[in-house]
Amino acid sequence: MTHDAPAHGVVAATPDAPWLPPGGLAEVVVDPGGPAPAPTGLVRLLVRRHGRAFCVPRSGSGKVDLPTRPVPDLGDGRGAAEHLAREVLGAADGLRLVGYVRNVVAPGAEDYPWPTPVAHFAVWEAEGDPQVPGSWVPLDGPVLRDRHWWPLAGGPV
């Protein structure tokens, strides 16, 4: 599992992120193998092969993205990530945290469905052969570049 992402720490920050309530900050944090952060709202599973990532259609929009699941208890997401890996790969062996997007939003922000002031959206990585329908999408191509997690997969910041 080698790639070109920085070793550790904040690799990108978007003040006043347009997808967050006014004044919101989104940070991309590389933390390979680190402790899973809480509260985590969503987990994503990164499966790489030859410069490509395994993707599935997003519910609703149909745009391709990493397999994703909500974290029902808003805990650290490890259990949800293990469940997702078993669902996609048939096993959760070797599952490890790559990093996360951390949203910082003022408490009480209207129409924001995640915890405030901080919510995490974690990317976990595992190896294996997908057991569900999907496609292999180039990590360096235009399809995935707009995803907030993209720098975690070794994409330029």
N, C-alpha and C positions, 0 to 999 in steps of 0.2 A: 504494500500500500504506500507507494511513494508518489509524491506530488510536490509542487513548487510553492505551496502556501507557507507563509512565515511560520516560525516555530511556535510562537505563543504571544497572546496579547491582542489588543484592539488593532485591527488592520484597516478598518474603514469606519467613518462616522458621518452621519447625515443629520446635521442640525435642521430643525424645522422640516423634518421628513414629510413630504406631501401626502403620504399614506397614513399619517398619524394626526391626531388632533393638533391644533396650533401650539407651537412651542415644543412639540415632541422631538425626541432625539432617538435615532436608531444607530446602534453600534454593532459591528461584526467583530466577534471575539473568537480567535483561534485558541483552542484549549485542548489539544490532542491528549486523549486519555485522562483528562482532568475530571474532577467531580461534576456530576450533572447539576445544573442550577435549578433552583426553585424560586418562584413558581414558573413552570413551563407550560405553555398553552398548546403547542404542537411539537411533534417530533417528525423528522424526515429521515429517510434511509438512503444513504449514498452507497451505491454499488458501482464500482468503476471497472472498466475493461478497455485497454488500448486507447486511452484518451477520451473515452465515452462514459456517460452515466446512464444507468438504467432508469427510464422514466415511464410514467403512466399518465393517462388523461386526468386532469383535475376535475373533481366533482363540480358541476355547474358550468364552468367556462369551457371545459374540454381541452384547454391548453396543457401541454405536457409539463410535468414537474416530477421531482423526486416523489416516491411513495410517501404519503403523509398521513398522520393520524393525530387526533386530538388527545390530550392528556386529561382524562376525566376528573382526576382529583387535583389537578394543577400542582402536583408534586414535582419531583425532579425529572420525571419522564422516562426513567430507566425501564420500568415495567412496560410502558406503552411502546418503547423502542424495541424491547425484546419480543413483544407480541407482534409488532409490525415485521420484524426480521423473520420470525417463524412463518408468518403469513406469506411473505414475499419469497423467502429463500428456503423455507422448510426447516430452518434451524437458526439459532441466535449465537452460534459459536463465533468467538472473536469479535463480537460487537464492541465498538468503542466510540466514545464521544470524540467528534472532530472539533466542534465549537458550536457557537450559537449567535443568533441575532438577539440583542438586548434592546427592547423598547423602553424608553423612559418617558412617561406621560404624567402630567399633573393629576393628582387625585381628583376624582369626581368628573373627569372628562366625559362629556355627553357622547353617546353613540360609539363608545370604545368598548368592545366586548371582553377585553383582557384585563388582568389585574393591574392596578396602579399602585405605586408609581413605577414599578418595574415588572416586565414580563419577558420571558425568554422563549425562543423558538429554536430548538436544538437540532443539529444535524449529527446523526450517528452513522458510522460506517461499518460495513461487514462485507465479507467475500462470499461468493457462492453463485449458483446458477438460479436465476429467477424462475419461480414456479407459477407465475401469474402472467397474463398477457401484458405486453408493454413494448417499448422500443429503446434502442441504444442511441443516445443523442450526443453529438460531439460537445465536449465541455468548452472548447474554444470557439464554438460557432455562435451565431446570433440568437438562437432559440432560448438559451438559458442565461444569457448575460444580464437580463433585467431582473433576475431573481435575487432577492436580498441575501441569500445564502451563498451566492456564487463565489465570492472570495474565499470561502472555506474549502472549496474544491480545487483550489490552486489557480483560480482565475486572477487576472491582474486587478489590483485595487483601484 
